[in-house]
């Protein structure tokens, strides 16, 4: 074949240029027609507002942006201003995220934990920059519905919930774990008190709450040893568990009655080797989380007098009393964090675990319709 002359090449050059230009235009039109990735909804008030303190690039932000080894979880508010050491999560074998309270890391945080009680009514202390596509906002609230303030405007802002309830996205409660092998019979701590309760001593004769009313009826028939929650110094840290371990029974009375609302007032005596006497949701709700033979429920008896008679009988029958600890051969129970500033540490650590293990999220359409029913 004869070689193409320079004259022929120059004559066809405009045609080739037109064809290449057309292909380029068609490619750009096709590329721009692709749908953008679906992302989490941004807060309604975020559009058009910029919080300079959240978008300035700091050295820590640059370091996190380069190549984070673990997902960053930002604690936006310290719950009730109680600051704790994030290293506590390691005590729970949780080391799967980078927990921080540094708001300059907002733009690279995979999740932001927002404590409900700290939100202002006008929402002015929430993040004001648009939420990144990959970021999840976690509604954090450990109060029961009756103690939860309704804040207009946050009903559909969050896409994860952190709460004590079983149907929360992240359930924050202390749970039993199965032992790898059946253990020998439980060695009971030394006991010198029959029935104990931690309560505000100034409320004992005046409060109309169900827990105080039931206590007053029970105290007519059996001695209840009271530890004043307001002034007692031996109810913090390890001393708390040592104190209640000396009691055979403990009044685990909740201050609100709601499904799944079973707090440390139950976990404390259970972990210390004392039998909890529950006043709260129905027995079946407790049995969802704990063996039926590990506790007493006030509804097991027709009245406080019948309960008192039973407790006095158990005080004389050690073999029957020890039946309440047979479950310990099969399960482990962990003592909850009991220092005042550690109250919310366990829940925050559970958020860390969840974010590291799953990519799932949901848009909470109506937060209050779910929680305040």
Rosetta blueprint (number, residue, H / E / L):
1 X L
2 X L
3 X L
4 X L
5 X L
6 X H
7 X H
8 X H
9 X H
10 X H
11 X H
12 X H
13 X H
14 X H
15 X H
16 X H
17 X H
18 X H
19 X H
20 X H
21 X H
22 X H
23 X H
24 X H
25 X H
26 X H
27 X H
28 X H
29 X H
30 X H
31 X H
32 X H
33 X L
34 X L
35 X L
36 X L
37 X L
38 X L
39 X L
40 X L
41 X L
42 X L
43 X L
44 X L
45 X L
46 X L
47 X L
48 X L
49 X L
50 X L
51 X L
52 X H
53 X H
54 X H
55 X H
56 X L
57 X L
58 X L
59 X H
60 X H
61 X H
62 X H
63 X H
64 X H
65 X H
66 X H
67 X H
68 X L
69 X L
70 X L
71 X E
72 X E
73 X E
74 X E
75 X E
76 X L
77 X L
78 X L
79 X H
80 X H
81 X H
82 X L
83 X L
84 X L
85 X L
86 X L
87 X L
88 X H
89 X H
90 X H
91 X H
92 X L
93 X L
94 X L
95 X L
96 X L
97 X E
98 X E
99 X E
100 X E
101 X L
102 X L
103 X H
104 X H
105 X H
106 X H
107 X H
108 X H
109 X L
110 X L
111 X E
112 X E
113 X E
114 X E
115 X E
116 X H
117 X H
118 X H
119 X L
120 X L
121 X L
122 X L
123 X L
124 X L
125 X L
126 X L
127 X L
128 X L
129 X L
130 X L
131 X L
132 X L
133 X L
134 X L
135 X L
136 X E
137 X E
138 X E
139 X E
140 X E
141 X L
142 X L
143 X L
144 X L
145 X H
146 X H
147 X H
148 X L
149 X L
150 X L
151 X L
152 X L
153 X L
154 X L
155 X L
156 X L
157 X L
158 X L
159 X L
160 X E
161 X E
162 X E
163 X E
164 X L
165 X L
166 X L
167 X L
168 X L
169 X L
170 X E
171 X E
172 X L
173 X L
174 X L
175 X L
176 X L
177 X E
178 X E
179 X L
180 X L
181 X L
182 X L
183 X L
184 X L
185 X L
186 X L
187 X L
188 X L
189 X L
190 X L
191 X L
192 X L
193 X E
194 X E
195 X E
196 X E
197 X E
198 X E
199 X E
200 X L
201 X H
202 X H
203 X H
204 X L
205 X L
206 X L
207 X L
208 X L
209 X L
210 X H
211 X H
212 X H
213 X H
214 X H
215 X H
216 X H
217 X H
218 X H
219 X H
220 X L
221 X L
222 X L
223 X L
224 X L
225 X E
226 X E
227 X E
228 X E
229 X L
230 X L
231 X L
232 X L
233 X L
234 X L
235 X L
236 X L
237 X H
238 X H
239 X H
240 X H
241 X H
242 X H
243 X H
244 X H
245 X H
246 X L
247 X E
248 X E
249 X E
250 X E
251 X E
252 X E
253 X E
254 X L
255 X L
256 X L
257 X L
258 X L
259 X L
260 X L
261 X L
262 X L
263 X L
264 X H
265 X H
266 X H
267 X H
268 X H
269 X H
270 X H
271 X H
272 X H
273 X L
274 X L
275 X E
276 X E
277 X E
278 X E
279 X E
280 X L
281 X L
282 X L
283 X H
284 X H
285 X H
286 X H
287 X H
288 X L
289 X L
290 X L
291 X L
292 X H
293 X H
294 X H
295 X E
296 X E
297 X E
298 X H
299 X H
300 X H
301 X L
302 X L
303 X L
304 X H
305 X H
306 X H
307 X H
308 X H
309 X H
310 X H
311 X H
312 X H
313 X H
314 X H
315 X H
316 X H
317 X L
318 X H
319 X H
320 X H
321 X H
322 X H
323 X H
324 X H
325 X H
326 X H
327 X H
328 X H
329 X H
330 X L
331 X E
332 X E
333 X L
334 X L
335 X L
336 X L
337 X L
338 X L
339 X L
340 X H
341 X H
342 X H
343 X L
344 X L
345 X H
346 X H
347 X H
348 X H
349 X H
350 X H
351 X H
352 X H
353 X H
354 X H
355 X H
356 X H
357 X H
358 X L
359 X L
360 X L
361 X L
362 X L
363 X L
364 X L
365 X L
366 X L
367 X H
368 X H
369 X H
370 X H
371 X H
372 X L
373 X L
